[in-house]
Amino acid sequence: MLNVREGLPPILWIVLVSLGIDTILFTYFVGMKSAWLHACAVAALTGGIALIIFTIVILDHPFGEDLRLDPDAFELVLQTIE
């Protein structure tokens, strides 16, 4: 129950977001002959990093609003144990 309110430390979020931004910015220094192909590569990388960060946010609070348990389940277990 104590771990329900725990999350990732803020310094980890700072490092994660800054490295994601750095990775996307450094892709602009890699030249490709086709500007359209380069834009697609940067968009794919950006989308991948965004999905990774989204997954981390969802997994950071596994018992958040959408996945929480009702007290009824705990009361049923307590009655069963008694």
N, C-alpha and C positions, 0 to 999 in steps of 0.2 A: 504494500500500500504506500510505503514511503517513496518508492521509485516512480509512482504515477506522476508526480509533479516535477521529477527530475528531467533534465534535457541535456543537450550538448552544451559545453561551456562556450561562452561568448567568443573567446579567443579562437576556438575552432571554427566558428562561423566566419569570423573575420578572415582567417587564413583561407578557408574554402572559397569564399566569394572573391577575394582578391586574386587568388590563383586562377580562378575561372575567368575573371576579367583579363588578367595578364595573358592567358592562353589565347583568348579571342583576339586581343590586340596584336599579339605576335604573329598571328596568321596573316595580317595585312603586310608584313614585311616579306613574306614568301611570295614571289612573283610567279604568275602563270601567264601563258600567252593569251588565253581567253579570259576576259574580264567576267563574262557570264559564268564560266566554270569556276572561277575563283569565288565569286559571290555565292554560288551553290555550295562550295566546300565550306566557306565560313558559316553559312546558314545551317548546314548540317552539324558542324561542330558546336555552334551556339545552341541548337536544339538538343543535342546530346548532353551538353553540360547543364542546360535548364532541366532536363528530365532527371538527371542525377541529383541535382539540388532539390527538386520536387520530391523525389523518393526519400531523400534524407530528412526533409521536413516532415513527411508523413510518418516515417519510422521513428522520428525523434520523440513523438508523444503517442505511443501505441494505444493508450487508453484515453484518447482525446474525446471530443464531442461525439463523433460518429461511431466510435467503437467501444463506448463505455458499457459497463455492465449495470444492470438495474439492481437495486438492493434486494429484490425478490430472490435472485439466484443465491445470494449469500444467506438470506434467511432460510431458504430451503435446505441448504447444506447444514446450517446450524441446527435446524429441526431434525435432520437425518442423523447427525452426530449425537444429539441428546437422546 
